[in-house]
Each structure stands twice: as C-alpha cells, then as structure tokens.
Amino acid sequence: MIVNLSQIQQIESVAQSPFYLCDDAVFGTNYDRIVAAFSARWPQMILAYSYKTNYIPWLCRLIRDKGGWAEVVSRLEYELALKVGQDPAKIIFNGPVKTADDIELALLNNSIVNLDSAAEIDHLLRYAQTYPDSLIPVGLRINMGLSDANGCSQIQNQLPVSRFGFSPAGPEMMRLKQRLQAIPNCQVVSLHGHTSTSSRSLACYQTITRTLCEMAEWHFPQTVQYINIGGGMFGDVPPEMGFADVPTFDQYAAAVGEVLQTSDWAAANKPTLVVEPGIAMSANVISLVTRVISIKTIQNRTLVTVDASVFHAKPTQHSRNQPWALIPADESARSSGVFSVVGSTCMEKDYLLTDVSGPLPQVGDYVRIDQAGAYTVVMSPPFINPAPAIVAPHGENFKIIRTRQTLDDMFKNYRF
C-alpha cells in the first residue's frame, strides 16, 4: 500500500503522527496463499490465526469472514475472539497459563483446549467431575526437541530445551496417559507442537510434524483428530532485511505434507492439519508512518529524530533494518548520505533504522517503515507517548480502525 504526501497529510490531520497503515487486502491474500499451499498437499487443513501477533479486531473479523479459526493464548484473546463473532468451536486455546474458569468456558463452548501442564490437568479433572455425563475432547501440547545436524539447538535463542508442553519421553508420557485414563469421560483429540525456532527452517517443521504423528500413533491412535504444527513460519521477507534462504509457503507445505503422506498412521486416519501463522500473516500488512522532528550531527553521525519510537516499528528491538522510504514534505533538493532514524523516547537504544543510506531527511518530512505488523500493535507499551492510530484503506479514502490513545484511555483505571 503506497500513499503519497497529500494522503499522509490528510491522515495526520485527523489521526496525528505517528500512525499505522493497515493493508487488510494483503492480510487476506496471505491467508489465501497459506491455505492454498497447505491444502494442496493435505486437503484436511485449518488456518488458525495467531491473535497474539496482531489482534487488531479489523483483521480478526476478516479471518472470521473467510472461515478461518482463531488461535488464542489468554482469556483476553479468547473473549476478543468471541467479541468479533468468531464461532467458539473454531477457537483454539493454547498458552501456558489457563485458569480453571478459562478451561471451563472454552470446553463449554466446544473450543479446542491444548493443555500445557500438570496444573491444567488438575483443572480438567475438576471439570470432568462437574460434568460427568459429558464427553470431553482435549488437546495436549507436546514439548519439542529441535536441533540441527551438528546437534545445536534450534529453539529460540538457542535455548537447550523448550519450556512448553509435556515431554514426549517414555516415563513422562506414560504418567500423563495414566492421569488422563483416570478421567473416563476425557478423550485426547489434538496434539499441538508449536515451538519458536531460531531458524524457522523446513527441517524444524518436519520434526514437529513427525513427532506429533508418532505421539498420536503410539499413544492416542484412535482419538487424535488434529495435528497442530503451530506457527512461526517466515512470510514474505524483503531481501533488504538480510535473511538468507527464506522458505516459501509452498516449501513449508511440501515439507510438512511429505511427513504426513509418509506416516502410516496419518495415511490411515487422515487427521486435520492445523497451522497457526502469525508473522507470516501480519508482518507485511502494517507500515509505520512517522514525522521527522529534528536532525543533528554528533561525531560525524547523522541522527534523524522522529515522533515514533522503536517500540512502534520493532518492539523486540532486533538489529535488522526494515524496508523504508522517505516521503519529502516538499520538492526541495536533498543530498544523499548515511543516517540513523532515532525515536521519541529517552532510551539511548531507541533506533528505528541504523546506518541507512539515501536522501537525507529534512524536518517535516515523513519516514515510512514497512514490515511493522508483527507484535508492534500488541507489544507497544504506553511508554512516554500514547499508542498511535491505525488506518486502513476504505474505497478512495482511509478509515480509522483504532483511534490514537488519549490520556483518559491510559489512566482511566488509576485512582487520582
């Protein structure tokens, strides 16, 4: 979605700077491409959008309208899914902390609950005792060990073990089965294997799929209906971000489909494959537009200060520069050079772009930073400045789908 200076100024007059541009058409296209890729290899598949990555209701409703599912990890997200009209039977409740009330609500609504810990088994037991005449379908999150050919961990930050789910090792799994078998009206219908990886490689997703199929075959061969490989896959990543050998949706689907097609258990039982994309769905949907406030040179380094912060562009504060563009406020000539775009907070490390080359901005210009749709909206804190407005195309114009946060919004729960 490209906007010109006149459109930016029109939006700013209503929404103020900075603001987000949300291209819901790209979001819908991402959904269609992922579903097409995976269903071509395994027709029984579901896309459950990861709310935690970007839970703008405007986008969540689009998932609902397309027949997609919601993947949530908290009561907040679960209730949001209900509020946007998502069919409760198309909600998957994951996450490591679910209260007894959370589990009861989700099970009564026929949602899929993927249990993560012994504490949640305790909640399930009490629920089963409360509703002894109900058959209770539940899921289990399986702890994944991911390593490369050299034995190096592929889990996020190269952590030695994942902190989520139940160990698939023999003794631990047998104790889990014994606890579940003691609940006669409980049936395991889903196995979930989402694991945040450092590489997001095809091999990691093959390992996850293979492990889930083996767990189903060995422990729950007659009841498992869903093989849920989670999310975390790459989406469309521009080359300027510096990632090498980024798999496409088709390549992910082919790798996962190959494991399913060669599994005797999967071939015989035809489980539904569940994918839970977040970054792949939303990263390229949002751009941040921010205005240049001042420019200074310190020890031969040019610093361009804008009215947004690093939290608005990349809240994880990764070191990569996202695609960007300068939108001049006038037609005056600009020389080229190397500069960094720094933010509005008081943190030294508030860098939105570091040592980029191009036309040197002037005060009053605008900078557009793309690939800002993953985690920015949900992780941007009310730190120093309010959360920006979000606007989306609406015919020939734009529609505000989130207003700029106000002081009253930020402090209404405080006591003065």
C-alpha positions in Angstrom: 0.0 0.0 0.0 1.7 3.2 -1.2 0.4 6.5 0.0 1.5 9.9 -1.2 2.3 13.1 0.7 -1.2 14.5 0.3 -2.8 11.4 1.7 -0.3 11.3 4.6 -1.1 14.9 5.5 -4.8 14.2 5.3 -4.5 11.3 7.6 -2.2 13.2 10.0 -4.7 16.0 10.2 -7.2 13.6 11.8 -5.1 10.8 13.3 -1.9 12.7 14.2 1.6 11.4 13.7 2.8 8.7 14.1 0.2 6.3 12.7 0.0 2.9 11.2 -1.2 2.0 7.8 -3.0 -1.4 7.7 -3.5 -3.1 4.3 -6.2 -5.6 5.0 -6.1 -6.8 1.3 -2.6 -8.0 1.8 -3.7 -9.8 5.0 -6.5 -11.6 3.1 -4.0 -12.5 0.3 -1.6 -14.0 2.9 -4.5 -16.1 4.3 -5.5 -17.4 0.8 -1.9 -18.2 -0.2 -1.1 -20.2 3.0 -4.4 -22.1 2.8 -3.8 -22.9 -0.9 -0.3 -24.1 -0.3 -1.1 -26.5 2.6 -4.4 -27.7 1.4 -2.8 -28.7 -1.9 -0.6 -31.1 0.0 -3.1 -32.1 2.7 -6.7 -31.2 2.0 -7.8 -31.6 5.6 -6.3 -28.4 6.9 -7.2 -25.4 9.1 -5.6 -22.0 9.4 -6.0 -20.6 12.9 -4.7 -17.1 13.0 -2.3 -16.3 16.0 -4.1 -13.4 17.8 -1.0 -12.6 19.9 0.9 -11.5 16.8 -1.5 -8.7 16.0 -5.0 -8.7 17.4 -6.5 -5.7 15.5 -10.2 -6.6 15.5 -10.5 -5.4 11.9 -8.1 -8.2 10.9 -9.6 -10.8 13.3 -13.0 -10.2 11.7 -11.5 -10.8 8.3 -10.3 -14.2 9.5 -13.8 -15.0 10.7 -15.4 -13.9 7.4 -13.0 -16.2 5.5 -14.0 -19.2 7.6 -10.6 -19.3 9.4 -10.1 -20.2 13.0 -8.7 -18.2 16.0 -5.6 -19.3 18.0 -5.6 -17.6 21.4 -3.3 -17.8 24.4 -5.2 -15.9 27.1 -8.7 -15.1 28.4 -8.3 -11.6 26.9 -7.7 -13.0 23.5 -10.4 -15.6 23.9 -13.0 -13.0 24.8 -11.8 -10.8 21.9 -12.4 -13.7 19.5 -16.0 -14.0 20.8 -16.5 -10.3 20.6 -15.6 -10.2 16.9 -18.1 -13.0 16.3 -15.7 -15.9 15.9 -17.5 -19.3 16.2 -16.4 -20.7 19.6 -16.0 -24.1 18.0 -13.4 -22.5 15.8 -11.2 -21.2 18.6 -8.0 -23.0 19.7 -7.0 -22.1 23.3 -3.2 -22.5 23.8 -0.8 -20.9 26.2 1.0 -22.0 29.4 -1.4 -20.3 31.9 -5.1 -21.2 31.7 -7.2 -20.9 34.8 -9.9 -23.4 35.8 -12.5 -20.8 34.7 -10.8 -20.4 31.3 -10.8 -24.1 30.7 -14.4 -24.5 31.7 -15.6 -21.6 29.5 -13.7 -22.9 26.5 -14.8 -26.5 26.9 -18.4 -25.5 27.4 -18.1 -23.5 24.1 -16.7 -26.6 22.3 -13.4 -24.8 21.7 -10.2 -26.9 21.4 -8.1 -26.6 24.6 -4.5 -27.7 24.3 -3.3 -28.4 27.8 0.2 -27.4 28.7 0.9 -28.6 32.3 0.0 -30.8 35.2 -1.8 -27.9 36.8 -4.1 -27.8 33.8 -4.7 -31.5 34.1 -5.9 -30.8 37.6 -8.4 -28.2 36.2 -9.5 -30.7 33.7 -10.2 -33.3 36.4 -12.4 -30.9 38.4 -14.3 -30.0 35.2 -14.8 -33.7 34.3 -16.2 -34.3 37.8 -18.5 -31.4 37.5 -19.8 -32.7 34.1 -19.6 -36.5 34.4 -22.0 -37.1 31.6 -20.2 -35.1 29.0 -17.5 -36.5 26.7 -14.6 -34.0 27.0 -12.3 -33.6 24.0 -9.0 -32.0 24.8 -5.6 -31.4 23.3 -2.0 -31.8 24.6 0.9 -29.6 23.8 4.0 -31.7 23.2 7.4 -30.5 24.2 9.7 -30.4 21.1 13.4 -31.0 20.9 14.8 -29.2 17.8 18.4 -29.4 16.8 20.4 -29.1 13.6 22.8 -31.7 12.0 25.5 -30.6 14.4 23.4 -31.0 17.5 22.9 -27.3 18.0 19.6 -26.2 19.5 17.2 -24.6 17.0 14.9 -23.4 19.7 14.5 -19.6 20.1 17.8 -18.0 21.4 19.4 -21.5 21.1 17.8 -22.4 24.5 18.7 -26.0 25.4 15.0 -27.0 25.9 11.6 -25.7 25.2 9.6 -24.6 28.3 6.3 -25.6 26.9 4.2 -28.7 26.9 4.5 -32.3 28.0 7.7 -34.3 27.4 7.3 -37.0 24.8 9.8 -39.2 26.6 8.6 -42.6 27.7 8.2 -42.3 31.5 6.8 -38.8 31.5 4.3 -39.6 28.7 3.2 -42.8 30.4 2.5 -40.9 33.7 0.5 -38.4 31.7 -1.5 -41.1 30.0 -2.3 -42.7 33.3 -3.7 -39.4 34.7 -5.8 -38.9 31.6 -7.0 -42.5 31.6 -8.3 -41.9 35.2 -10.7 -39.4 33.7 -13.1 -41.7 31.9 -15.1 -39.0 30.1 -11.9 -37.4 28.6 -10.6 -38.0 25.1 -7.4 -36.6 23.6 -8.3 -35.3 20.1 -5.5 -32.8 19.4 -1.7 -32.8 19.6 0.0 -29.4 19.5 3.7 -28.8 18.7 4.3 -25.0 18.3 7.9 -24.2 19.1 9.6 -20.9 18.5 12.7 -21.6 16.5 15.8 -19.6 15.7 15.9 -20.7 12.1 12.2 -21.3 11.1 13.7 -24.0 8.8 11.8 -26.6 6.9 13.6 -29.3 8.9 12.2 -27.9 12.2 8.6 -28.2 10.9 9.3 -31.7 9.6 10.5 -32.7 13.0 7.4 -31.2 14.7 5.0 -32.9 12.3 6.9 -36.2 12.6 6.9 -36.1 16.4 3.2 -35.3 16.6 2.3 -38.2 14.2 4.5 -40.6 16.2 2.9 -39.5 19.5 -0.5 -40.0 18.0 0.3 -43.4 16.6 2.0 -44.6 19.8 -0.3 -43.2 22.5 -3.7 -42.0 21.0 -4.1 -43.8 17.7 -7.9 -43.9 17.8 -8.8 -40.5 19.1 -6.4 -37.8 17.7 -8.2 -35.7 15.0 -5.9 -32.7 14.8 -2.2 -32.5 14.2 -1.3 -28.9 15.1 2.2 -27.7 14.0 1.8 -24.2 15.3 3.2 -21.1 13.6 6.4 -19.1 13.4 7.0 -19.6 9.7 8.5 -16.9 7.6 6.2 -14.9 5.4 7.2 -12.6 2.5 10.6 -11.3 3.7 12.1 -8.5 1.6 15.8 -9.1 0.7 16.9 -5.9 2.3 16.2 -7.4 5.7 19.2 -9.8 5.2 17.7 -13.2 5.8 19.1 -16.0 3.6 17.2 -18.9 2.1 13.8 -18.0 3.4 11.3 -20.8 2.6 8.1 -20.0 0.8 4.7 -21.1 1.8 4.8 -23.8 -0.8 8.1 -25.1 0.5 6.8 -25.2 4.1 3.6 -27.0 2.9 5.6 -29.5 0.8 7.9 -30.4 3.7 5.0 -30.9 6.2 2.9 -32.7 3.6 5.7 -35.1 2.9 5.8 -36.2 6.5 2.1 -36.6 6.7 1.9 -38.6 3.4 4.7 -41.0 4.5 3.2 -41.6 8.0 1.2 -44.8 8.1 -0.9 -43.5 10.9 -1.7 -40.2 9.2 -2.4 -42.0 5.9 -4.9 -44.3 7.6 -6.6 -41.7 9.9 -6.5 -38.5 7.8 -6.1 -36.1 10.7 -6.8 -32.4 10.2 -3.6 -30.4 9.9 -3.7 -27.1 11.8 -1.3 -24.3 11.1 -1.2 -21.2 13.3 0.6 -18.4 11.4 1.1 -15.0 12.9 4.2 -13.3 11.5 3.5 -14.9 8.1 0.1 -13.4 8.1 0.6 -9.9 9.6 4.2 -8.7 9.2 3.8 -7.2 5.7 0.3 -5.8 6.4 1.3 -2.8 8.6 3.5 0.2 7.8 4.5 2.9 10.3 4.4 6.5 9.2 6.3 8.9 11.4 7.3 12.6 11.0 10.8 14.0 11.2 11.1 16.3 14.2 14.8 17.2 14.3 18.2 16.4 12.8 21.6 16.6 14.4 25.2 15.5 13.7 27.3 14.1 16.6 30.8 12.9 15.9 30.1 12.7 12.2 27.0 10.6 12.7 23.7 12.0 11.4 20.7 11.3 13.7 17.2 11.9 12.4 14.7 12.1 15.3 11.1 11.2 14.6 7.9 11.2 16.7 7.6 7.4 16.8 9.8 5.0 18.8 11.5 1.7 18.3 8.5 0.0 20.1 6.3 1.1 17.2 8.5 -0.3 14.5 10.1 -3.3 16.1 9.3 -3.9 19.8 11.6 -6.8 20.1 14.4 -4.3 19.2 16.1 -6.6 16.7 19.1 -5.3 14.8 17.8 -5.6 11.3 16.6 -2.6 9.3 13.2 -3.0 7.8 12.3 -1.7 4.3 11.7 2.1 4.5 11.0 5.1 2.3 11.4 8.8 2.7 8.4 10.9 1.9 9.6 14.5 1.4 7.4 17.3 2.7 8.3 19.5 -0.3 10.2 19.3 -3.6 13.5 20.9 -2.4 16.7 19.1 -3.4 18.2 16.6 -0.9 21.7 15.3 -0.8 22.4 11.7 0.0 24.2 10.2 2.9 24.2 7.8 5.8 22.0 8.4 8.8 20.1 6.7 11.6 16.5 7.2 12.5 16.0 7.5 16.2 12.9 7.7 18.3 11.0 9.9 20.7 11.8 8.1 24.0 14.6 8.8 26.4 16.3 5.4 25.8 19.8 5.5 24.1 18.9 2.4 22.2 15.8 3.9 20.6 16.8 3.3 17.0 14.2 2.6 14.3 16.8 2.4 11.5 20.5 2.2 11.9 23.1 3.5 9.3 20.9 3.5 6.3 21.8 5.2 3.0 19.6 7.5 1.0 18.3 11.1 0.6 18.9 12.9 3.8 15.6 13.8 5.5 14.6 17.3 6.5 12.5 18.5 9.3 8.8 18.0 8.4 9.5 15.0 6.1 7.9 11.6 6.8 9.5 8.2 7.0 7.5 5.1 6.2 8.8 1.8 7.8 7.3 -1.4 6.3 7.1 -4.9 7.7 5.8 -3.4 11.0 2.8 -5.7 11.5 4.2 -8.4 13.8 3.9 -7.7 17.5 4.1 -3.9 17.2 0.4 -3.2 17.9 0.2 -5.8 20.8 3.6 -5.1 22.4 3.9 -1.4 22.1 3.6 -0.1 25.7 2.1 3.2 26.8 5.7 4.3 27.4 6.2 8.1 27.3 3.8 8.5 24.4 0.3 7.2 23.5 -0.3 4.3 21.1 -0.7 5.5 17.5 -3.8 5.4 15.5 -4.3 2.7 12.9 -5.9 3.5 9.5 -7.0 1.2 6.7 -7.9 1.8 3.0 -11.6 2.4 2.6 -12.6 3.0 -1.0 -10.7 6.0 -2.3 -10.1 7.2 1.3 -9.0 5.8 4.6 -10.8 4.6 7.7 -9.6 4.9 11.2 -9.8 1.4 12.8 -8.1 2.4 16.0 -8.0 6.0 17.3 -4.9 7.4 18.9 -4.7 6.6 22.6 -5.6 9.5 24.9 -4.6 10.4 28.4 -8.0 9.2 29.6 -7.5 5.8 27.8 -4.2 5.4 29.6 -5.1 6.4 33.1 -8.8 5.6 33.4 -8.0 2.6 35.7 -5.8 4.6 38.0 -7.1 6.4 41.1 -6.0 10.0 41.4 
